[in-house]
Amino acid sequence: MVPIVGTVDALRQGVSCFPPDRKRRDDCCVRQSCWTTQTVLANIDPVRDHRGGVVDGRAKECEEDLKRLRRNRGLCLARADQIGAALRDACGVNDEDTPAQVVDKVSAAVRRHAAALGSEQRLAALTALGLDGPRTRFLRDRQRWLSEQLDRNFRTAQRRIDEGFAELASLLTAANAPTAARSGAAWRTERLRVLLALDQQQPEAFLFRQVVANTAELEEIELAVTLTSSGASGRENDVSVDVFSGGTLVHRRRESQDRIGLALRLPEPLRQGQRHEIALRLRVAEMLPHYVCVPESSCEEFDLTVRFGARLPRSVSLLEKVFQNDVSDDSVTGKPLDPDASGEVRVRFRQLEPGFAYGIRWEGCPQEPR
């Protein structure tokens, strides 16, 4: 998993927060905005091993197969030879299946796994494939119908289709991936507790992460901090990282224009299944207005406390099991939250589902002290 600084900035638990136009990532992110500069602290997640990469590659290929199908007549009018190999494998097609059986198997698997998507993404994915809505041979006609059903513009309807395909491909490949591949990274986050202070000179987050080793003799954990900004590239010195306990920071390097790689050496190697807690402090120059966790794999617990202090935003709302691309969408609303007498908001999530965002969002520049 990879940490991300997002428009709001997100600390991944994987947790992640991404602006709507950015490529999706997993895990936890802290985002904050209300200030002029909009550099965001992204997420901190374990870097996947080769097995996790295999699963990602299969999902991407499956997603491309879905996109090729929508450009043609969709699944309802598709020929078996128009269905790509990755999608066939994910849907359990074998060499003995007749062309009609191939189409039936893929259609049934897509419908079954689409049931786990959000309502808009489910309708979008099935409509694009011709399994819902008008069974026209033209994709544009299906997209126009979808736009009317969602009461959104054409571009938003297209985005919902892309979101639905990405989630659907992940579900299809995960369900048929070998057990070893599904295990993902060399370690996972079991519990994440975050204390985010926005009443300091710089936004400051303390992360207490309980990890579990998925492999034997785990000696080092790799993390990444992604910086995003509006208009200008994030700079490496926009974020500082301090290890308070649980390991030693052995290297920090710039991996890309907006991502900083970190390696944490553990006090002693972990056995498979062994738990270990790490405490980190992250400080950033500026952040955008939300903090969410988007787990890449199942996470049992995520506790988040955000301290606004005396200067409060106009509103604070809960984000629970929402799509990453919807974190910054004002039309997606959650339960209103009221800061307590200390200007703090506390939320707790249990049994987080992979791929969905959990956290809070706030709006408006901080108010004057009451």
N, C-alpha and C positions, 0 to 999 in steps of 0.2 A: 504494500500500500504506500501511497506517497502523500506527504503532507501538502496542503495547499494554502496559499494565502489568497483569499479571494476577494471578491467584491464584497466585502464584508469580511472577507478573509475567513478561511476555515481551517481548522486543525483537524486533520484526518485521523481516523482511528486506524485504522482507516476511518477517516471521516473526510468528506470533501465538500467544498462549496465551489460551484463554478458559475461564472456569468453565463447567461443563456446562450451566447454565441461561442462559448469555449468548449473544447472537447471534454467529454465526460470523464471524471475520475472517481475513485472510490475513497471512502473514509472521511476523516473528520476535518472540518475547516472552521476557521474563525473569521468572520467578516465584520468589518465595521466601517461605517461611513457617516458622515455628518460634518466632515471637515473638507477643506479645499483640496488638499492632495488626496488622491485616492489610490495609494499603494496598498495592496492587500496582503495579509498573511494567509497563506493557503493552507496546506494540510501536511500532516506528518504521517506517513504510513510506511509499512515495511515494503521494501522492494521485492517483487516476486522472484521466485527461483524459476528454473527452466520449466517446471511443471505448470506453474501459473501462466507462463507465457504461452504454453501449448493451448491451454484452455482459451486464452484471449484470442489467439490466432484462429482457432476453430470458430469462435463466436463471430469474429469479423468476417470470415469467409461465408458463414451462414447468413449474416446480415446482407452481404453483397448479393447472395443468391436471391434473397427476398426482394431486394431492390430491382434486380433484373426481371423478376416475375411481374412486379407492378408495372414496369415499363411496357410489358406486353399486354396480354389480356387478363392477367391475374390468374389465380389458381382455378377459378370456376371454369375457365375456358382453356386452361393450359394443357399442353401435350407433355407427356412424360419426359421427352428429350429436352424440354425447356427448363427442367428443374435441376439445379446444380448439384454437384456431388456432395458438398458440405451439408446442404439442406437435406438431401436424401439420407446421409448418414445420421444426422441429428434426429430424423423422424423414423429411424429404424427400417428403412427400405433395404431389401436384399436383392441379390442378382436373380432370384427365382420369381420375383414379382412381375406380373404383367403390367403393361403401361397403365391400364385402368387402376390396378391395385396401387401403383406408385402414386398416382394422383390422389386416390382415396386415403392412403396412409398419411401423406403429407398434409392434406386438408384436415384430417382428423387430429393430427398432432398439433397443428397450428391452432385450431379451435380450442383444443384442450388447454394448451399453455397460455393462450391469450386470455383465458378466464382469470388469470392471476394478475393481469395488468390493471392499471387505473381505468376508469370508465372511458375517458376521452381517448387515451392511447389504445385501448382495446378496440373501440369503434373505428379509430383511424387506421390501425393495422389491418383489420378485417375488411374494411371498405376498400383500401388500396389494393388488396389482393382479390377483390371481387367476391368475398365470402359474406359480405353484409352490404346493404344498400343496393343501388342499381347495378345490375349485371351487364354493364356496357363494356364494349371492347376498348373504350378510350379512357385512359387514366385521368385526363383533365375533367371529364364528366363526373367521374367518381369523386375527385377532389372538390369539385364545385358543390356536389351534393353534401359532402362531409362538412364543408365550410358552413353551409346553411344549417345543418343539424347541430353543429357546435356553437352556432351564432358567433362565429369568429371570422376574421379575414382569411383570404386565401393562403397567405404566407404562414399564418399560425396553424392552419390546417395541415400544411405541408410539414411543419415542424413536429406536429403531433404524430404524423406518420413516421417520421424519422425516429422519434423517441420510442414509439411502439415497436418498430423493427429492431432497434438496438436492444430493448428489454426482452423482446421475444426471442431473439437470437441467443441471448445469454441463457434464458430459461431452457431453450431446446437443447443447446450443447451441454449445459450442466447436467441435465437429466440423463444424457446418454454418455457422459464422459466417464472414463475409468475411475475407480475409486482413488487411485494414486494421484491422478490429475486434479480431481476435485479438491484434494487437500490443500491446494493453493501454495501460499508462501511458506517459507521455512518456519515462520511463527505467525501467530495471530493475536489480536487484542481481545481479551475476554472482558475486561472492565476498563472503562475510561472515565476519569473524573477531571473536570476542567474548571478552573477558577479564572475568570476573565475580568480584569480591572480596567475600566475605561475612565476612571477618575484620576489617573496618574498623568505625568507629563507625556508619557508614551503609553499606548495600549500595551498591557502586559498580561500574559496568560501563563498559568501554572498547570501543567499536565501531569497527572498521576495515572500511569498506564500499567495495567497488569497484563503481561503477555504470557502466552503458553507456547512452548516449543513444539513444533510439528515434526522435527527431525532430531536425531541423536547428535550429541556433541555440538550444540549450537553455541558458538563462541562470540559471534558478532551480529549486530542488528544494523541494517542499513535503513536510513530514513531519507526523506527529501522534503525540502521546504520550497514551495512554489510561490513566487511573488508575481502578482499581476497588478497592472496599473492602467489608468485611462489616459491615453495620450503619450505616455512615456514608459520606457522599459523599466522594470523593477531593478534596483541595484542590490548587490549582495550585502552591502552594509545597511540596507533598510531593515534587516532583521538580525537580532542577536539571539544566540542560543546558549543557555547555560545548563549543565547537567548538575542536578542537586543530589541525586543518589541513583544507584543501580547500574553504574557503568562509567566508562571514560570515553570522552569524545576523542577519537584518534585521527580523524581527518574531516575536512570540510572543503568541498570544491564546487566550482560552478559547472553544472552539467549541461545547462542550456541557457538561453537568454533570460529565462524567468525561473529557473529551478536550481536550487542549491542542494547538493548531496551531502549527507552526514553519515558517518559510521561510528557506532557506539560499541566498544568492546566491553563484554560482560565481565563481572568479577571472576566468574568461573563458568566453564561450559555447562549448558543446561541439558538434561536428559529429555528424551521425547516425553511430552506430557507434563514436564515440570513447569511450575509457575514462577514468575519473577516480576517485581515491580520496578518501574523506572520513573523518576521525577525530573521534569524539564521545566525551564522557564523560557518563554519566548517573548521578545519585545520587538515591536515594529514602529515605523515612523508614523504611518497613518493606515486606517483601515476603512472598509465599506460596511454597511449596516446589517449584518447578520452573522450568526455563528451556528454552523450546522455540522452534524456528523453523518457521513454517508458510508456505512460499512461495506467493505468488499466481500466479507464473509460474515456469518452470523456473529452477532455481538450480544452478550447477555445483558449488559448494563452500561448506560451512559448517563452520568450526572453532570449537569452544567449549572454553574452559578455565574451570573453576569452582574458586576457592580457598576452602576451608573453614578453613584454618589449623589451629590446635591443637584447636579444638572441632569435633568431627566429628558428623554425623548418624548415626543408627543404621544406616541403609542408603542406598545410592545405586543407581539402576537406569537403564538405557539406554532411551530412547524413540525408536524408529526406525520411521518410516512408520506412525504410529498416527493415528486420527481425533482431531480437536481435542477433541471432547466426551469422549474417553476418557483425556485427559491426567491428569485428577484421579480417574479410576476405579481404585480399589485392585485390582479384579479383573483389570485389564490390567497384566500384569507384563512386565518386560524383563530383559535380561541384567544380573546384578549387577556393579557397578563398585567397585573398591577405590581409595580415595585413596592417593597416593604418600606418601613420607616427608615431603613439604612440605604435606601436606593438600590436594593438588590432584587434580582429575579432568579428563582431557583426552579429548575425543571428536572425531571428524572424519567428516563425511558427504560423499558425492559424488553428483552427479546427483539432487538432491532433486526429488521429484515434487510438483507443485502440489496444495495442499489437504490435505496430510498433515503431521503434526507430527514434528519431529526435535529431540532434545535429551536432557536428563536430568531425573530427579525424585529427590528425597530425602525421607526420612521421619524424624520424631522430632527433638526439640530437640537442638542441638549438645551433644556429650558434654564432660565435663571433659577437659583436656589429658592425653594419655597420659604 
